[in-house]
Amino acid sequence: MRQQHIKKMIIELDQSIYEEFEEYCLDVDVEKTEIVSDAVQCLIKDMMNKMDAMRKGYEEMGNLNLEICSEFDGCESEAHSHV
């Protein structure tokens, strides 16, 4: 069996949120650590997906900018010849 390395983390919650959280865990019979671990994993996955989407958007925009610049190379060369 693979040994897991576990790190502890302290989080602070408003009293009302903690009480709701605790009640939910009791109602569905789940450990608080399991909920927190799942929530952190979801958050990280969501953030990575957003970063990937932004990265892809910047790459696409960069390619469009290169196309636009190449369209005006002739105009720029002509303008420099008149200066």
N, C-alpha and C positions, 0 to 999 in steps of 0.2 A: 504494500500500500504506500502511495506517495505521501510524504510528510508535507503538511501545509505550514507555511510560515505566516503567522498571524501578527498583525500590528494593531495596537490599541489606539483609539482616537477619542478625544473628548469633544462633544458638540454641545452647544448651548441652544436651548429652545425656549420660547415663551411658555409660561406655565400652561396656558390654554391649549397650545399646540401639542405639548408633551402629554397632556391628559387625553386628548383625542387620539394621539398616537398609541398610547398605552391601552386605551379602550379598544382600539382597532385590533391590536395584537392579541388581546384577550379574546375578542369576539371570533377571530378567525384562527385562533390557536397557532400563532406563529411567533417565532423569536424576534425580538427587536433588532438584533444584529443581522438577521436574515433580510429584514425589510430595508435596513440602512444599506447593506451591501448591494442589494438589488437596485435600490434607488441611485446609488453612486455609479454603478455599472451603466444604468440607463442614461444618466446624465452625461457620462463620459462618451458613450456611443453617440448620443445626440449632438454633443459639441463637436466630435470628430466628423460627423456627417455634415454639419454646417461648415466646418473649416474646409472640408473636401469640396463642397459646393462652391464656396467662395474662391478657392484655389482654381477650380475649373473655370469659373466665370472670369477671373483675372487672366487666365491663359487664353481664353476665347477672345477677350477684349484686346489683349496684346496682339493676337494675330490680326484682328480687324484693324487695329491701329497701324500695323505694318503694311497692310494692304492699302489703307488710305494714304499713308506716306508715299508709297511707291507710285500711286496714281499721280501725285503732284511733283515727282522728281523732274519731269520735263519742264514744268512751269518754273520750278526753282532754278534750274540750270539756265533757262532763258532769261530770268530776272537778273541773275548774276552777270550774264553777258552784256546787259545794258547798263551795268553800274560802272 
